[in-house]
Structures are given as C-alpha cells and as structure tokens.
C-alpha cells in the first residue's frame, strides 16, 4: 500500500498543475526535472526529496506549505 503522505502530496501537485493548465511535461521543464518524474510523484511512486519539492513549488508559483494542505 502506498504511503498516505505521498498520495496526498501527489494529488495536490496534480491539482495545482491542472489548475494552472500545465501538462506534466511543462511542469517538469519549469521545475528542471525529468518529465516522467512528475507522473511518478502524482501516482505516489516516488519518495520525493525536499530539494525537488522546492523546485516543484517554485515551478507552480506556490509555497511549499501549500502543497501539504
């Protein structure tokens, strides 16, 4: 079973990405990560690092704290 925090975080990233009308590839480009990485985060398949959380938050013009609400 997937860890609940990874699922919640992935769901929030997907929600914010869609709200900003970005594809996974566009978000990956903005965050400086590989395009498949965003999908893995959204599906809770990756235990993301703090550094990458910061990159994704900046790419979404969001606060890190907001991604954990």
LOLUM-332617 format. One record per atom (N, C-alpha, C): residue number from 0; residue in three letters; atom name; x, y, z. Coordinates in nm, 4 decimals. Example, Ala and Ser with C-alpha at 12.3 -4.5 7.8 and 13.67 -1.06 7.14 Angstrom:
BEGIN
<r i="0" aa="ALA" at="N" east="1.3190" north="-0.5690" up="0.7800"/>
<r i="0" aa="ALA" at="CA" east="1.2300" north="-0.4500" up="0.7800"/>
<r i="0" aa="ALA" at="C" east="1.3200" north="-0.3300" up="0.7800"/>
<r i="1" aa="SER" at="N" east="1.2850" north="-0.2250" up="0.7080"/>
<r i="1" aa="SER" at="CA" east="1.3670" north="-0.1060" up="0.7140"/>
<r i="1" aa="SER" at="C" east="1.2900" north="0.0030" up="0.7870"/>
//
This chain:
BEGIN
<r i="0" aa="UNK" at="N" east="0.0845" north="-0.1189" up="0.0000"/>
<r i="0" aa="UNK" at="CA" east="0.0000" north="0.0000" up="0.0000"/>
<r i="0" aa="UNK" at="C" east="0.0884" north="0.1245" up="0.0000"/>
<r i="1" aa="UNK" at="N" east="0.0488" north="0.2226" up="-0.0773"/>
<r i="1" aa="UNK" at="CA" east="0.1264" north="0.3461" up="-0.0878"/>
<r i="1" aa="UNK" at="C" east="0.1125" north="0.4279" up="0.0393"/>
<r i="2" aa="UNK" at="N" east="0.2191" north="0.4949" up="0.0731"/>
<r i="2" aa="UNK" at="CA" east="0.2157" north="0.5819" up="0.1907"/>
<r i="2" aa="UNK" at="C" east="0.1177" north="0.6964" up="0.1663"/>
<r i="3" aa="UNK" at="N" east="0.0364" north="0.7227" up="0.2660"/>
<r i="3" aa="UNK" at="CA" east="-0.0692" north="0.8231" up="0.2540"/>
<r i="3" aa="UNK" at="C" east="-0.0136" north="0.9621" up="0.2234"/>
<r i="4" aa="UNK" at="N" east="0.0983" north="0.9989" up="0.2853"/>
<r i="4" aa="UNK" at="CA" east="0.1527" north="1.1335" up="0.2614"/>
<r i="4" aa="UNK" at="C" east="0.1978" north="1.1496" up="0.1167"/>
<r i="5" aa="UNK" at="N" east="0.2513" north="1.0425" up="0.0556"/>
<r i="5" aa="UNK" at="CA" east="0.2926" north="1.0506" up="-0.0845"/>
<r i="5" aa="UNK" at="C" east="0.1705" north="1.0683" up="-0.1744"/>
<r i="6" aa="UNK" at="N" east="0.0633" north="0.9989" up="-0.1419"/>
<r i="6" aa="UNK" at="CA" east="-0.0595" north="1.0118" up="-0.2209"/>
<r i="6" aa="UNK" at="C" east="-0.1188" north="1.1516" up="-0.2076"/>
<r i="7" aa="UNK" at="N" east="-0.1261" north="1.2022" up="-0.0858"/>
<r i="7" aa="UNK" at="CA" east="-0.1802" north="1.3368" up="-0.0648"/>
<r i="7" aa="UNK" at="C" east="-0.0960" north="1.4414" up="-0.1370"/>
<r i="8" aa="UNK" at="N" east="0.0370" north="1.4289" up="-0.1275"/>
<r i="8" aa="UNK" at="CA" east="0.1248" north="1.5247" up="-0.1937"/>
<r i="8" aa="UNK" at="C" east="0.1077" north="1.5167" up="-0.3455"/>
<r i="9" aa="UNK" at="N" east="0.1075" north="1.3962" up="-0.3986"/>
<r i="9" aa="UNK" at="CA" east="0.0899" north="1.3777" up="-0.5433"/>
<r i="9" aa="UNK" at="C" east="-0.0422" north="1.4327" up="-0.5926"/>
<r i="10" aa="UNK" at="N" east="-0.1473" north="1.4102" up="-0.5150"/>
<r i="10" aa="UNK" at="CA" east="-0.2789" north="1.4636" up="-0.5522"/>
<r i="10" aa="UNK" at="C" east="-0.2766" north="1.6164" up="-0.5549"/>
<r i="11" aa="UNK" at="N" east="-0.2084" north="1.6762" up="-0.4593"/>
<r i="11" aa="UNK" at="CA" east="-0.2015" north="1.8231" up="-0.4526"/>
<r i="11" aa="UNK" at="C" east="-0.1203" north="1.8789" up="-0.5690"/>
<r i="12" aa="UNK" at="N" east="-0.0106" north="1.8127" up="-0.6033"/>
<r i="12" aa="UNK" at="CA" east="0.0693" north="1.8566" up="-0.7188"/>
<r i="12" aa="UNK" at="C" east="-0.0159" north="1.8500" up="-0.8450"/>
<r i="13" aa="UNK" at="N" east="-0.0890" north="1.7394" up="-0.8637"/>
<r i="13" aa="UNK" at="CA" east="-0.1750" north="1.7247" up="-0.9817"/>
<r i="13" aa="UNK" at="C" east="-0.2822" north="1.8346" up="-0.9836"/>
<r i="14" aa="UNK" at="N" east="-0.3443" north="1.8575" up="-0.8695"/>
<r i="14" aa="UNK" at="CA" east="-0.4488" north="1.9601" up="-0.8593"/>
<r i="14" aa="UNK" at="C" east="-0.3947" north="2.0977" up="-0.8982"/>
<r i="15" aa="UNK" at="N" east="-0.2802" north="2.1338" up="-0.8453"/>
<r i="15" aa="UNK" at="CA" east="-0.2211" north="2.2644" up="-0.8754"/>
<r i="15" aa="UNK" at="C" east="-0.1769" north="2.2727" up="-1.0212"/>
<r i="16" aa="UNK" at="N" east="-0.1191" north="2.1644" up="-1.0733"/>
<r i="16" aa="UNK" at="CA" east="-0.0743" north="2.1618" up="-1.2129"/>
<r i="16" aa="UNK" at="C" east="-0.1930" north="2.1815" up="-1.3061"/>
<r i="17" aa="UNK" at="N" east="-0.3021" north="2.1113" up="-1.2809"/>
<r i="17" aa="UNK" at="CA" east="-0.4201" north="2.1233" up="-1.3656"/>
<r i="17" aa="UNK" at="C" east="-0.4851" north="2.2604" up="-1.3510"/>
<r i="18" aa="UNK" at="N" east="-0.4841" north="2.3136" up="-1.2305"/>
<r i="18" aa="UNK" at="CA" east="-0.5416" north="2.4468" up="-1.2078"/>
<r i="18" aa="UNK" at="C" east="-0.4665" north="2.5519" up="-1.2892"/>
<r i="19" aa="UNK" at="N" east="-0.3373" north="2.5304" up="-1.3058"/>
<r i="19" aa="UNK" at="CA" east="-0.2554" north="2.6249" up="-1.3830"/>
<r i="19" aa="UNK" at="C" east="-0.2473" north="2.5862" up="-1.5309"/>
<r i="20" aa="UNK" at="N" east="-0.3246" north="2.4815" up="-1.5671"/>
<r i="20" aa="UNK" at="CA" east="-0.3325" north="2.4373" up="-1.7069"/>
<r i="20" aa="UNK" at="C" east="-0.1960" north="2.3987" up="-1.7638"/>
<r i="21" aa="UNK" at="N" east="-0.1186" north="2.3248" up="-1.6845"/>
<r i="21" aa="UNK" at="CA" east="0.0125" north="2.2767" up="-1.7273"/>
<r i="21" aa="UNK" at="C" east="0.0068" north="2.1267" up="-1.7512"/>
<r i="22" aa="UNK" at="N" east="0.0779" north="2.0814" up="-1.8535"/>
<r i="22" aa="UNK" at="CA" east="0.0948" north="1.9371" up="-1.8714"/>
<r i="22" aa="UNK" at="C" east="0.2044" north="1.8905" up="-1.7756"/>
<r i="23" aa="UNK" at="N" east="0.2153" north="1.7602" up="-1.7595"/>
<r i="23" aa="UNK" at="CA" east="0.3238" north="1.7076" up="-1.6757"/>
<r i="23" aa="UNK" at="C" east="0.4591" north="1.7474" up="-1.7344"/>
<r i="24" aa="UNK" at="N" east="0.4697" north="1.7426" up="-1.8651"/>
<r i="24" aa="UNK" at="CA" east="0.5947" north="1.7784" up="-1.9309"/>
<r i="24" aa="UNK" at="C" east="0.6286" north="1.9267" up="-1.9099"/>
<r i="25" aa="UNK" at="N" east="0.5300" north="2.0136" up="-1.9196"/>
<r i="25" aa="UNK" at="CA" east="0.5539" north="2.1562" up="-1.8968"/>
<r i="25" aa="UNK" at="C" east="0.5998" north="2.1818" up="-1.7534"/>
<r i="26" aa="UNK" at="N" east="0.5342" north="2.1179" up="-1.6569"/>
<r i="26" aa="UNK" at="CA" east="0.5746" north="2.1349" up="-1.5180"/>
<r i="26" aa="UNK" at="C" east="0.7160" north="2.0827" up="-1.4966"/>
<r i="27" aa="UNK" at="N" east="0.7470" north="1.9684" up="-1.5553"/>
<r i="27" aa="UNK" at="CA" east="0.8817" north="1.9123" up="-1.5434"/>
<r i="27" aa="UNK" at="C" east="0.9861" north="2.0091" up="-1.5983"/>
<r i="28" aa="UNK" at="N" east="0.9582" north="2.0677" up="-1.7134"/>
<r i="28" aa="UNK" at="CA" east="1.0513" north="2.1656" up="-1.7721"/>
<r i="28" aa="UNK" at="C" east="1.0714" north="2.2849" up="-1.6795"/>
<r i="29" aa="UNK" at="N" east="0.9632" north="2.3367" up="-1.6248"/>
<r i="29" aa="UNK" at="CA" east="0.9724" north="2.4516" up="-1.5346"/>
<r i="29" aa="UNK" at="C" east="1.0491" north="2.4175" up="-1.4065"/>
<r i="30" aa="UNK" at="N" east="1.0331" north="2.2938" up="-1.3598"/>
<r i="30" aa="UNK" at="CA" east="1.0974" north="2.2521" up="-1.2345"/>
<r i="30" aa="UNK" at="C" east="1.2393" north="2.1986" up="-1.2551"/>
<r i="31" aa="UNK" at="N" east="1.2759" north="2.1712" up="-1.3798"/>
<r i="31" aa="UNK" at="CA" east="1.4094" north="2.1183" up="-1.4071"/>
<r i="31" aa="UNK" at="C" east="1.4244" north="1.9721" up="-1.3676"/>
<r i="32" aa="UNK" at="N" east="1.3163" north="1.8954" up="-1.3844"/>
<r i="32" aa="UNK" at="CA" east="1.3206" north="1.7516" up="-1.3552"/>
<r i="32" aa="UNK" at="C" east="1.2762" north="1.6760" up="-1.4807"/>
<r i="33" aa="UNK" at="N" east="1.2994" north="1.5463" up="-1.4812"/>
<r i="33" aa="UNK" at="CA" east="1.2607" north="1.4648" up="-1.5968"/>
<r i="33" aa="UNK" at="C" east="1.1086" north="1.4570" up="-1.6062"/>
<r i="34" aa="UNK" at="N" east="1.0581" north="1.4509" up="-1.7271"/>
<r i="34" aa="UNK" at="CA" east="0.9134" north="1.4543" up="-1.7493"/>
<r i="34" aa="UNK" at="C" east="0.8406" north="1.3380" up="-1.6831"/>
<r i="35" aa="UNK" at="N" east="0.9025" north="1.2207" up="-1.6766"/>
<r i="35" aa="UNK" at="CA" east="0.8349" north="1.1069" up="-1.6140"/>
<r i="35" aa="UNK" at="C" east="0.8292" north="1.1192" up="-1.4620"/>
<r i="36" aa="UNK" at="N" east="0.9159" north="1.2017" up="-1.4063"/>
<r i="36" aa="UNK" at="CA" east="0.9230" north="1.2186" up="-1.2610"/>
<r i="36" aa="UNK" at="C" east="0.7940" north="1.2784" up="-1.2050"/>
<r i="37" aa="UNK" at="N" east="0.7361" north="1.3736" up="-1.2762"/>
<r i="37" aa="UNK" at="CA" east="0.6116" north="1.4367" up="-1.2299"/>
<r i="37" aa="UNK" at="C" east="0.5003" north="1.3326" up="-1.2219"/>
<r i="38" aa="UNK" at="N" east="0.4872" north="1.2486" up="-1.3216"/>
<r i="38" aa="UNK" at="CA" east="0.3863" north="1.1437" up="-1.3199"/>
<r i="38" aa="UNK" at="C" east="0.4072" north="1.0474" up="-1.2038"/>
<r i="39" aa="UNK" at="N" east="0.5319" north="1.0146" up="-1.1779"/>
<r i="39" aa="UNK" at="CA" east="0.5626" north="0.9236" up="-1.0674"/>
<r i="39" aa="UNK" at="C" east="0.5259" north="0.9867" up="-0.9329"/>
<r i="40" aa="UNK" at="N" east="0.5468" north="1.1166" up="-0.9207"/>
<r i="40" aa="UNK" at="CA" east="0.5087" north="1.1872" up="-0.7974"/>
<r i="40" aa="UNK" at="C" east="0.3566" north="1.1880" up="-0.7834"/>
<r i="41" aa="UNK" at="N" east="0.2876" north="1.2200" up="-0.8915"/>
<r i="41" aa="UNK" at="CA" east="0.1419" north="1.2272" up="-0.8872"/>
<r i="41" aa="UNK" at="C" east="0.0778" north="1.0913" up="-0.8589"/>
<r i="42" aa="UNK" at="N" east="0.1455" north="0.9834" up="-0.8969"/>
<r i="42" aa="UNK" at="CA" east="0.0941" north="0.8486" up="-0.8706"/>
<r i="42" aa="UNK" at="C" east="0.1484" north="0.7913" up="-0.7400"/>
<r i="43" aa="UNK" at="N" east="0.2204" north="0.8727" up="-0.6638"/>
<r i="43" aa="UNK" at="CA" east="0.2779" north="0.8327" up="-0.5344"/>
<r i="43" aa="UNK" at="C" east="0.3760" north="0.7171" up="-0.5484"/>
<r i="44" aa="UNK" at="N" east="0.4506" north="0.7164" up="-0.6584"/>
<r i="44" aa="UNK" at="CA" east="0.5503" north="0.6116" up="-0.6816"/>
<r i="44" aa="UNK" at="C" east="0.6906" north="0.6535" up="-0.6397"/>
<r i="45" aa="UNK" at="N" east="0.7086" north="0.7799" up="-0.6092"/>
<r i="45" aa="UNK" at="CA" east="0.8392" north="0.8336" up="-0.5718"/>
<r i="45" aa="UNK" at="C" east="0.8333" north="0.8989" up="-0.4358"/>
<r i="46" aa="UNK" at="N" east="0.9342" north="0.8731" up="-0.3551"/>
<r i="46" aa="UNK" at="CA" east="0.9508" north="0.9429" up="-0.2281"/>
<r i="46" aa="UNK" at="C" east="1.0379" north="1.0645" up="-0.2587"/>
<r i="47" aa="UNK" at="N" east="0.9750" north="1.1752" up="-0.2823"/>
<r i="47" aa="UNK" at="CA" east="1.0391" north="1.2958" up="-0.3334"/>
<r i="47" aa="UNK" at="C" east="1.1291" north="1.3616" up="-0.2277"/>
<r i="48" aa="UNK" at="N" east="1.2388" north="1.4208" up="-0.2740"/>
<r i="48" aa="UNK" at="CA" east="1.3303" north="1.4900" up="-0.1826"/>
<r i="48" aa="UNK" at="C" east="1.2821" north="1.6323" up="-0.1562"/>
<r i="49" aa="UNK" at="N" east="1.3323" north="1.6890" up="-0.0497"/>
<r i="49" aa="UNK" at="CA" east="1.2989" north="1.8277" up="-0.0170"/>
<r i="49" aa="UNK" at="C" east="1.3438" north="1.9227" up="-0.1276"/>
<r i="50" aa="UNK" at="N" east="1.4579" north="1.8954" up="-0.1875"/>
<r i="50" aa="UNK" at="CA" east="1.5059" north="1.9813" up="-0.2958"/>
<r i="50" aa="UNK" at="C" east="1.4086" north="1.9815" up="-0.4132"/>
<r i="51" aa="UNK" at="N" east="1.3556" north="1.8647" up="-0.4472"/>
<r i="51" aa="UNK" at="CA" east="1.2610" north="1.8574" up="-0.5587"/>
<r i="51" aa="UNK" at="C" east="1.1238" north="1.9125" up="-0.5216"/>
<r i="52" aa="UNK" at="N" east="1.0861" north="1.9015" up="-0.3955"/>
<r i="52" aa="UNK" at="CA" east="0.9626" north="1.9662" up="-0.3512"/>
<r i="52" aa="UNK" at="C" east="0.9741" north="2.1163" up="-0.3727"/>
<r i="53" aa="UNK" at="N" east="1.0892" north="2.1726" up="-0.3376"/>
<r i="53" aa="UNK" at="CA" east="1.1115" north="2.3156" up="-0.3564"/>
<r i="53" aa="UNK" at="C" east="1.1066" north="2.3532" up="-0.5046"/>
<r i="54" aa="UNK" at="N" east="1.1685" north="2.2730" up="-0.5906"/>
<r i="54" aa="UNK" at="CA" east="1.1672" north="2.3001" up="-0.7348"/>
<r i="54" aa="UNK" at="C" east="1.0247" north="2.2999" up="-0.7898"/>
<r i="55" aa="UNK" at="N" east="0.9463" north="2.2019" up="-0.7491"/>
<r i="55" aa="UNK" at="CA" east="0.8087" north="2.1910" up="-0.7979"/>
<r i="55" aa="UNK" at="C" east="0.7233" north="2.3063" up="-0.7456"/>
<r i="56" aa="UNK" at="N" east="0.7412" north="2.3406" up="-0.6188"/>
<r i="56" aa="UNK" at="CA" east="0.6658" north="2.4532" up="-0.5622"/>
<r i="56" aa="UNK" at="C" east="0.6972" north="2.5819" up="-0.6390"/>
<r i="57" aa="UNK" at="N" east="0.8243" north="2.6063" up="-0.6660"/>
<r i="57" aa="UNK" at="CA" east="0.8621" north="2.7269" up="-0.7416"/>
<r i="57" aa="UNK" at="C" east="0.8037" north="2.7229" up="-0.8824"/>
<r i="58" aa="UNK" at="N" east="0.8083" north="2.6067" up="-0.9465"/>
<r i="58" aa="UNK" at="CA" east="0.7555" north="2.5938" up="-1.0821"/>
<r i="58" aa="UNK" at="C" east="0.6050" north="2.6194" up="-1.0863"/>
<r i="59" aa="UNK" at="N" east="0.5366" north="2.5878" up="-0.9771"/>
<r i="59" aa="UNK" at="CA" east="0.3922" north="2.6112" up="-0.9679"/>
<r i="59" aa="UNK" at="C" east="0.3596" north="2.7493" up="-0.9109"/>
<r i="60" aa="UNK" at="N" east="0.4630" north="2.8299" up="-0.8864"/>
<r i="60" aa="UNK" at="CA" east="0.4457" north="2.9607" up="-0.8215"/>
<r i="60" aa="UNK" at="C" east="0.3671" north="2.9453" up="-0.6919"/>
<r i="61" aa="UNK" at="N" east="0.4061" north="2.8465" up="-0.6147"/>
<r i="61" aa="UNK" at="CA" east="0.3354" north="2.8125" up="-0.4926"/>
<r i="61" aa="UNK" at="C" east="0.4337" north="2.8088" up="-0.3762"/>
<r i="62" aa="UNK" at="N" east="0.3792" north="2.8090" up="-0.2586"/>
<r i="62" aa="UNK" at="CA" east="0.4569" north="2.7952" up="-0.1369"/>
<r i="62" aa="UNK" at="C" east="0.4637" north="2.6470" up="-0.1028"/>
<r i="63" aa="UNK" at="N" east="0.5769" north="2.6003" up="-0.0555"/>
<r i="63" aa="UNK" at="CA" east="0.5906" north="2.4585" up="-0.0174"/>
<r i="63" aa="UNK" at="C" east="0.4787" north="2.4177" up="0.0774"/>
<r i="64" aa="UNK" at="N" east="0.4493" north="2.5038" up="0.1708"/>
<r i="64" aa="UNK" at="CA" east="0.3448" north="2.4754" up="0.2699"/>
<r i="64" aa="UNK" at="C" east="0.2103" north="2.4463" up="0.2034"/>
<r i="65" aa="UNK" at="N" east="0.1811" north="2.5168" up="0.0955"/>
<r i="65" aa="UNK" at="CA" east="0.0533" north="2.4985" up="0.0262"/>
<r i="65" aa="UNK" at="C" east="0.0404" north="2.3588" up="-0.0355"/>
<r i="66" aa="UNK" at="N" east="0.1526" north="2.2983" up="-0.0705"/>
<r i="66" aa="UNK" at="CA" east="0.1479" north="2.1659" up="-0.1316"/>
<r i="66" aa="UNK" at="C" east="0.1197" north="2.0555" up="-0.0299"/>
<r i="67" aa="UNK" at="N" east="0.1222" north="2.0904" up="0.0975"/>
<r i="67" aa="UNK" at="CA" east="0.0955" north="1.9925" up="0.2019"/>
<r i="67" aa="UNK" at="C" east="-0.0398" north="2.0133" up="0.2690"/>
<r i="68" aa="UNK" at="N" east="-0.1209" north="2.1038" up="0.2163"/>
<r i="68" aa="UNK" at="CA" east="-0.2546" north="2.1279" up="0.2729"/>
<r i="68" aa="UNK" at="C" east="-0.3516" north="2.0267" up="0.2196"/>
//
